[in-house]
Amino acid sequence: MTVEFKEKFIEKILLLIAFSSISILALIAFFIFGEGLPLIWKIGPKTFLLGGRWVPGQGEFGILPMIIGSFWVTFGALLLGLPLGLACAIFLCEWTPPWAGMILRSAIQVLAGIPSVIYGFWGLVVLVPLVRNYLGGPGLSILSGSLILSIMILPTIISISEDSLKALPPSYKAGALALGATHWETIWRVLVPAARSGIVASIILGMGRALGETMAMIMILGNAVKMPSSFLDSARTLTTNIGIEMGYATGDHRQALFATGVILFLIIMFLNTLAIVLSRRRVG
Amino acid sequence: MAALSTMGVMALIILQVLSEGIPVFSPRFFLDSPRSMGREGGIFSTIIGTIALTVVAIVVATPLGVGTAIFLGEYTREGRISRVIRFGIGCLAGVPSIIFGLFGFVFFVIYLNMGWSILSGGLALAAMILPTIICTAEEALKAIPYSFREVSYSLGGTKWETVTRAILPNAIPGIFTGIILGVCRSIEETAVVILTAGSSLIIPTSLFAPVRTMSVHFYILAREGISMEMAYGTGAALILLVLFVNIVANWRLNRYIRKRA
């Protein structure tokens, strides 16, 4: 009896722990929405989302420039990071001798471990002057931000794409090679398409990472609140908007920053759900 | 080519910061607290801050994370409950750190009235690293052959005895990897810490004291242009710390595996 009771008790405790783990997500949503939603209703979702002016002192809160800024930076990061990441993943799976794979994998692990502030700092002292001198503009720009972000999302893209390429049954490759395809044709026409749900998931997660990056972007983007018109313009993203102004914001202004968080949270949740659904759909 | 350029970029970043930063190192740099906003002195109080926050985060997140992983791996079949939990963890893993920072700020700092403190910061960090610990622990449990469980049951072991005596000891290396990843993320995190633990330079005396971590210190030095020299020094120390944790963890892990094999 007592043993049975103890077992049941432990099971209940573990269930409780598991639920408290995910209840954190609910808590986060509850508190961020609780702080942010009132302001969105007060000034109207349309003015908030599509307003082009952000002047907290005068009570004007329009986050369209930040949404556009986030979009540009993320898009730029994917444009540069995706080909590189995918190439790395394919190389790791198909060509690397084991010792080189070991080195490369630990290099990627280290790359993932470098603090984001250090990426930001490096971008600030090395990349920004380069862009300013050779391409013009302030240097603190979407281009510099995208370059740094593309490096930061590499580990995500490489590791998840590699996993999904590795998970393919060996018969796919053997079959393609037996039909007379070259190694490259096998990779490009058979393996990559077969692993595409995993690859797409890695892209989406990389996108989430890029959208969520704050500190490095504060240091590199220049943080001007205006509609960016070229890749050399300075910009502000949803995250940097929160990061910069949270330190001193009060009242409506602070609520507006939480409202920015609400929008960011919704975008990220949407991307996450998409990634989870996609990665579940394995090729059988 | 792609692989080489990845490694090239990494080497470039690390070498640049290290070569500028290491000349700043001296015993006083590590053992003195920052003076005049960090322009002079060392980084002692920020090292203490980093350690304190990381310890709180790990102490809170490990039991929660491992407990959740055990529940998912050993106590449920794939069903609606496990699917909901897994979905929640997946989503939590993707939440950007600034959101954890905002959450920590309203919930721990204001709502629970803990103020900017080690406790608030550590708890917010714990929430952030929880998914990492759960996922790695679950993988570690999955990697244990099913025969271990069958043998334990056939010897009359109960479920809990099987978990604690037959499965957990063998899953420790995997769980440990997750904890190390959590440590690294806590060390490098800036956005969460700056919003929940403040940026005080005073050496903390209790869990309710505000602190500044090395990452935050580095960020403030570099962004406000207080002292490039000190910023490089702190950055180099930060990189070396993360590398050191990784290397030591790998080494300990290999030894553990070899001992048990």
Interface residues (C-beta under 8 A of the other chain):
Chain A: V3 K6 E7 I10 E11 I13 L14 L15 I17 A18 F19 S20 S21 I22 I24 L25 L27 I28 F31 I32 G34 E35 P83 L84 A87 C88 F91 L92 T96 A100 I103 L104 A107 I108 Q109 V110 L111 G113 I114 P115 S116 V117 I118 Y119 G120 F121 W122 L124 V126 I151 L154 I158 L205 G208 L211 G212 E213 T214 M215 I218 M219 T239 I242 G243 M246 G247 L257 F258 G261 L264 F265 I268 M269 L271 N272 T273 A275 I276
Chain B: M1 A2 A3 S5 T6 M7 V9 M10 I13 I14 Q16 V17 P63 L64 G65 G67 T68 I70 F71 L72 Y75 V84 I85 F87 G88 I89 G90 C91 L92 A93 G94 V95 P96 S97 I98 I99 F100 G101 L102 F103 F105 V106 F107 Y111 A127 L130 I134 T158 K159 W160 C184 I187 E188 E189 T190 A191 I194 L195 S215 F218 Y219 A222 R223 A231 G235 L238 I239 V242 L243 N246
